[in-house]
Amino acid sequence: MEATVERTDAPAGPTPSHPLSRGLATGSSGSESQRDECSESKHPLLGRVAHGDLLERDLGTSHVARHSDADSFGKNLAATLRRMPEPSLILLRLSGELSTKAKATRRQFVTRLLRNLRDALDETGHGYRVERRYERILVELEDATDLPRLGRLFGLQSLAPAERQEVRTLDEVVDHGERIFGAAVEGRRFAVRARTVGTDAVPGVRGHDVEIALGARLLPRAARVDLSTPEVTARIELYGNAAYFFRENLPCPGGLPLGTGDRAISLVSGGFDSAVASWQMLRRGVNLDYVFCNLGGFSHQLGTLRVMQVLAQGWSFGTRPRLHAIDFSAVTRELQRVAEPRYWQVILKRLMLRAADAVAEQAGAHAIITGEAVGQVSSQTLVNLRTISEATDYPILRPLVGSNKDEIIRRAEEIGTAELSAVVGEYCALVPRRPATAAKLDVILEQEKGMDIAVLERAIEDREILALRSLDPEACGMPEIETDRVPEGARVVDLRTRHEYESWHFPGALRLGFSSAVEAYPSFAKDQPYVLYCEYGLKSAHLAEMMRSAGHRALHFRGGTRALRRWAEEKGIKEES
């Protein structure tokens, strides 16, 4: 099959402020005000992608910032990266779910997947080449470190670093197979898995023939053949007069390409549950914007912003998600003024749903997503969930409704949000002593009668709208509570765990766990300056806010432990012996 090749070059001139600000079409300018740049704009190549077509992008000369790859899919690729040559050929397999779609729908979904793939790789500034053949996508990477990005594309079932060789006969396939797999099977149990794909495979060469012939060639070097539990599996796929040799099938998230579903609004708090629930819906192809009802001030918003940027920058290729940050401080005061404490949680959730409802209407969304699970907390009994749900006419999707907490945390660890969510979760609730577990709707409506609804309307109207793909959280700080140095005479307080403290701490720092520090700070001397630090700067920012509100001279070290340690090393401040 003759492949059509087209080329787009990296833009000349200075690098834009954010690598995606140039949009998908090379040379075009992106705008964060657009709802979904990747879905609204059409790349000139994407409309012509078919079997055998190629997309290619050259490496520009300008440097482009990279985002971290903190997720289990990326971690699984670490050993593979060390073995991969440059440039690297990656064989991508489509999610099995795509094969069940009608032909026209499948074509539309694959086109969207290719668009998302292009968005993921354009951001790196490195060269790449994409080829579609049958139910496979072949990607040639100039820089192998871009591989984890491919592993976070929804709509892919697996990927495999491969070697491609042009072949004409069975003997050529076997010769290449022995060269590629010979050392790997040495003294080990092995199996050979081969298959032909499509109608243009190598004439006269069947997968079964390759398995027999290559197995016989490798057997003298191996311990034995083991088709059930091999230590090494030699894999070959044949199509287009070429053989593709690989050993590993590395898992991808599966699901549907992001952007193939409708738009929804996800209510998020920065904790484990809402982040994982959002990820689950992204995996179903749903475009998400996020609504965050801020209960904990600047530090709560900063923590939530960091969590949501893991999803936006690491998993949302092809879309431009936004976070609608709504200050709920006045809303909660109004709630506490009119309602009995035992109903606070239920009414608060209803108010949050009304906020999400308003944003959904403006955004043209079709559903609201929450991270609720039955029975996890007092407000999540079936009676309470029914009463809460009556606050909106939008369908409420609860992807985690039957999940256990340990399952949710494991998924958060896999997608890269767990560490940040663990910090945020410490201070994001309005919890009465004896919350209602079976709040009836008529009782709640009576409790809400005295509320001034204009307070909620003003909070929604005054919300911040933050572009998650391009925003730098460090630019959203509060200068009055931050410092990038330790002033002379300041008492330094370390809010981390004992193990982290013993691994490294600022000389002379007092270690207090976050909860202990919250209890202890009212007794601190108010004429003493304090500098607080923690892992990421979230807990320290929150405690500095509280201490300053109580009249203490408190600052938090911007950037957390890593930034403080770097500053200490620059200043020659040594650890205590």
N, C-alpha and C positions, 0 to 999 in steps of 0.2 A: 504494500500500500504506500503510495507516494504521500509524504507529509508536507503540508503547507507551512512554511516558516514565515513569521513576521517578527519584527524587532522594534522595541521601544527603548530609547536611551534615557538614562538618568538626566534630570534637568541640570543645565549648567548654572554656574553662579553660586551665590552663598546658600548654605543650608537653611531652610525655613525654620521658624521657631519650634515647630513640632513636626516630626517626620510625616505625619499624616495630613498636615495642613495643605499639602499639594493635591489632595484628592486621589482617586484611583487612576484617572486618565493622566498620564505623565504630562506635566506642564500645566495642568489645570489647578486652580486655587480652590482649596477647601474652605468651608464656612461652618463653624460650630452652630450657627443658627439654623442650619438645615436639619430636618428631622432625622434623616438617615442618608448620609451622603452616598454610601455605597449602594443602597437600594434605589435611590432616586436617580442617580447618574448612570449612564451607560458607557462602559468602556468600549472603544471601537473594535477590539478584538473579540470580546466575549460573545457577541452575537453570532460569531462564525465558528464557534468551537464545535467540532464534531469528531468522529473517529479519525485519529491520525493527525488532527490539527495541533499546532504548537503555539505556545505563548512564550515569549522570551523577554528578559529585561537585563540590561547591562549594568555593571557596577559603576556608579558615579564616583567622583573624586572627593565629595564632601562627606564628613563624618555624620552619622546618624545615631542618636541615643538609642540604647537597648533597654528593654524591660527585663526584670528578673524572671527566671523560669522555675518558680517554687511550687511544684506540684508533683504528684507521684508519677504521672505520665512522663514528665520530663526526667525524673530521677531514674526511671527504668531505662532511659537512653544513655546514661552516663558512660557505661562500659562500651557501648556501641560507638559513641563518638570518638573514643580513643583509638579505635581500630579503623575508622573510616578514612579512605583516601580523599584527596581533593582533586577535582570536584567530585561530589558524591551523588550517586543515583539512588533515589528512593522510590519504591514501589508502594503506591497507596491503594488500599482496597476500600470500596464503597461499603457503607453500612448495609447489611442484609435487608434492612427495611426499605431501602430505595428500590431494590429489585422487585418488590411487590407492587410498585406504583404502575399506573398506566404509562404507556410509552411517552406521551406528551408531557405528563406530570414528571416522569423521571428525568426527561431532558431539561425541564425547567429547574428541577432541584439540583441537577449536576451543574448547570450553568451558574446557579447561585453559589454552590460549593466552590467552583473555580474562582468566582469573584471574591469570596471570603479568603481563599488561599492566596490570591494575589495581594489582597490587603495585608495579610499577615506577613508576607515576604517583602512587599514594597517598603514596609516600615523599617526594615533592617538596613536598606541601602546596598545590600549585596546582590550580586547577579544570580539569576536563576533561569531555568527553562522548564516549561510544563508541556507535557504531551498526553493527550487522552486517547486510549486505545481500549475499545470494548468497555468492560466494567472495571478498568484499571486506570489510574492516573500515574504517570511517571514524572517525577520532579528531579531535575538535576540542580544541585545546590553548589554554588561557588564556595560557600562557607558552611562547613558541616555543623557549626554551632547553632545554625538556624533550625536544625532538626526538631527540637522540642516544640517549636511553634506548630509544626505540622501535626504533632501528636495531640494538639489541643483544638483541632478543627472538628466541630460537630458534623456528622454525616459520614465520617470515616470509621471503619471497623478496626483496621490495623494498618501498620506500615512496616516495610522491610527494606533496610539498606541492601542494595543488590549490585551485582556486576553484570553488565550486558555484553554479550558476544554475538557477532554475526556468525551464523552457522548454516551449513547446507546439507550435512549428513549426520547420521547417528554417531559415527566415529568422532566427528568434530565436537559434538556435545559431550561425549564421554571424555575426550582428551581435556577439554576445558574443566569439566567437573572434577577430574582427578587432580588437576593442578590447584583448583580452588579449595577443595575439601580434603585433600590427602592428609595434610598435617593435622587437621582438626580431628579426624577419626582415628589417628594413631593410637592403638592400644585401647580403644573405647568402643562401646556398643553404639551401633548406628542404624539409621534407616534412610532410604532415599524416597522422596515424594516428588513426582513429576506429573505435569499435566499440560495439555495443549489448550489454548484459548483462541476462540474465533475460527474463521475459515481460511485464514492466510498463514497458518502455522507452517513450520518446516515440512515440505512435502515428504510423505512416507515415513515420518518420525512420529511415533505415538508415545504418550507419557509412560505407558506400561513398558515399552521397549527400553526407554531410558532408565527406568528403575532397575530392570534386570541387568542391563549391560554395565551401568555405572556401579551398581552394587557389587557385581562380580569383580570389577576393576579395583574397588576400594577394599574389598574383603581381606586380601592378604595383609594389609596394613592395620586392620582393625581387630578388636577382640572378637566380635561376632556381630551378626545382624540381629537387631531387636526391634521388631515392628510395633511393640506395645509401649515400652518405656525406654526409648533410645536416649543415650547421652548426647548424641549429635544427630541432627536431622539435616540432610542435604536436600535442599528444595530447588526445583527447577520449573520455570514456566516458559512455554514456547509459544510465540506468536510473532507475526510480522517478520519472518525469516531471521529471528534472533532468539537467543536463549538468555533467560534472566536467572542468575544463580544467587541464592541467599540462604541464610541459616535461620534467622530470627523473624518471628512475626510479633511485633511489638504492639500492644493494645492501644487503641484510640477510644474516645468516648462514645462512638456510635451515635445513635439518634438521627436527627434530621438537620440538614444545613441551616445554620442560623439565618433568619430572615425569610424562611419559607412559610412561617406561621404568621398570624396576625400580631398586633401590638397589645401589650398588657402593661399594667402598673404593678410593681412589686413593693409592698410595704417592708421596709428594712429598719433594723435597729443597730446593726453592726455585730450582733451576736451570731452564734453558730447557726441557728435555725433559719433565719431569713436569708442568709447568704447561700446556704445549701438549697433551700427551696427555689431561690432564683436560678441557681445553676441547673437544677432539674428542669426548669421551664426553658432555659436557653437550649438545653439538649433536645428539647422538642421543637426547636426551630422558632420559638416565640421571641420577637423583639421586645426588649424590656426597657422602660424608664423606671426610676426608683423614687419613692417618696420616703423621706426620713423625717420623723417628728421628734425634734430634739428636746430631750428631757434633762440633759446633763451639761449644757453650756458648750463652750468652745471645744473642750477636750473630747466630749462625746461626739461632736460633729467631726473632729479631726480623725478620731478612731474609726468611725463609720466610713468616712471618706477613704481611708486607707484600705479597709476591707473591700469596699465596692470597687476600688480601682484594681484589685486583684482579678475580679471578674471582668471588668471592663477592658483592661490592658492585656490580660492573659487569656481570655476566653471569648471575647466579643468581637472577633475579627469580622469585618463586613458591616458593622453597625456603629453608631455613635451614641451610646447611652448617656443619659443625663440624670443627675441626682437633684431632686427637688427638696431642699432643706428648709423645713418649716420650724420656726421657733415656737415651741409649745409651752414656754414658761408661763405666759399670760393665760393660756388655755387651761393649764393644770391649776393655776390659782383660782380661776373661775369655777372649775370643777370642785375643788376642795371647799369653796365658799358655799355651794348650794347642795352638795350631795353628802350622804352618809358615807363614812370611810369604807364600810364593807362593800360598797358598790363602785368604789373608785376605779378598780381595774376594768370592770365590764364597761363602764361609761367611757373610760379613756380609750379602750379599743374601738368603741363605736365612733368616737370623735376622730380617731385616726382613719377609720374607714371612710368617714365623710370627707376628710382631707384628700384621701386617695381618689375618692369618687369625683371630686372637683377637678383634680389634675387629669384623671382619665378622660373626663368629658372634653377638656381643652385639648388633650393630646390625640383624641380619636382612638383611644384604646377600647378593648372589648372585654376585659376581665381585670380583676384585682387578685394578686398573688400574696399569700401570707405564709409564714413559717410555723403555723400552729400544728400541734400534734395532740390528739385526744388524751386528756388526763395528765399532760406533762406539768402544768401548773394549774392553780385554782380557777383561773379564768377560762380554761380550756376543757371544761366538762361539756358534755353534749348540750345540756340545757343552756349554759352560758354561750356556747358557740352559736346556738340557734338565735339567742337574743342579740348577740353581737352582729350576726349576719343581716339582721333586719335594718341595719343602718344604711344599707345601700341597695340599689336595684341591680348593680352589676353582679355577674356571677363571681363568686369567690373560689379560687382554686387553692387547695391546700395540699401540695405535693407530699408533705411529710406527715400527713394525718395519722398514719398507722406506724410510724417509725419510732424505734427506741432511741434514747438520747445517745447511747454509745455508738449506734449506727450513724447517727447524724454527725457526731464528732469525727468518726473515721472518714466519712466522706469529706468533711471540712479539711482534714489533713491531706487527703488526696488532691483536692482542688487548690490548696494553698492558702486557705483563709483561717485555719485553726488558730495559729499563734496570735494573730491580730484580734480575732474574735474573743479569745480568752481574756484579753486585756479589756476590751470594750464591755464585755458582759458583766464586769464588776460594778458598774454604776449606771444602769439604764432602766430602772424600774421605780414605780410609785406604788409601794406595797403597804397595805393596811395590815393591822395585826390579825384580824379575823375576816378574811375576804369571803364574799358570798360565792358559793359553789353552785347555786341553782337559782340564779336571778331571772325572774319572770319578766316578760316584756312590759306588761302594764305597770309593774313596780318601777322599772327603769325609766319609762316614759314620765312617770310622776316625778321621779328624782330629777329628770332633766328639765322640767318645766321652768324652773327659776333661772336657768342659764341664759346669759346674754350671748346669743349665737353670733352676734357681730364680732365678738372677740375671736372666734374661730375664723370667720370670714376675713378679718384683717390679717391674721397670721398667714393664711393661705395667699392672700394678695401680696404680702410683703416677703414671700419666700425667696430664697436664693436658688438659682438654677445653675448647676455646675456641670461642665462638660468633662466627663470622667476619663475619656481617652487622652485628653491633652493637659488636664490640670495638674500642676505640681503641688502636692499637699504642703510642702515646706513653704510655699508662697502664701499659705493661708493662716499663718501664725498670728499670735497676739504678742506684739513686741513688748508690751508692758509686763508680761510674765515670763519672758524668755531671756536666756543669756547664752553666749557662746564662749564664756570664760568663767572662772571661779574667782570672784573678787576677794581681795585680802580680808581675812577676818571672818569669812562666811563659813557657816557650819554645813558640811556636805552630808546629805542623807541619801543612802542607797536603798531603793524600794524593791530590789530584786530578791530572789530566793537565796537561801544560805549557800547552796551549791554554786550559783552564779557569782555570789559575792566572794567566795573563796577562790574561784577561778581567776578573777581580777576585780579589784575595786580601787577607787580613788583613795590615795593615802589619807588616813585619818577619817574616812567616811563612817558614819553611823549607819548600821544596817537595821532597817525596820521594814517588815513586810507591809504591803499596801494597807491591808485591813488594820494592822496594829498602828500604823502611822495615822490613819483617819481617826482612831480612838484617842491617840496620844497628843496630837498637835494642839488642842486647846490649852494644854498645860505648858507649851513651849513659851520661852521668853519672847516678848514682842519687840524688844530692842535689838535682838540678834538677827543678822541676815542669814537666810538659808538658801542653799542651792540643792535642788532635788533632781535625781536622775533615775531612770529605769531602762528597760530593754529598748523601747522604741520612742520614748518621750511622751507616751499617752497617759499612763498613770501619774507620772510626775507633773504633767500639765494640769491634770484634774485636781491633784492635791494642792498645787500652787494656787489655782483658782480659789479653792476653799479656804486656804490659809490667808490669802490676801483679803478675802471677804471678811475674815475675822480679825483683820488688823495686823497680820504678821507680814514681815518683810521677806517674802518667799519668791523665788524664781525657779524655773525648771530649765535644765540644760537641753537646749534644742538639738534634736537628732539622736538623743538617747546615749546608751553606753558607748557605742562605736565612736560617736563624735567626741565625747568626753575623753575617751582613751587616746584618740588621735591628738587632741589639744594638749593633754598631759605629756605625751611623748615629744611634741614639738617644743614644749616649754622645759623639757628635761626633768619633769617631776617624776621621781622614781617611786616604785612600790615599796612598802615597808618590808624590811627583811624579817 
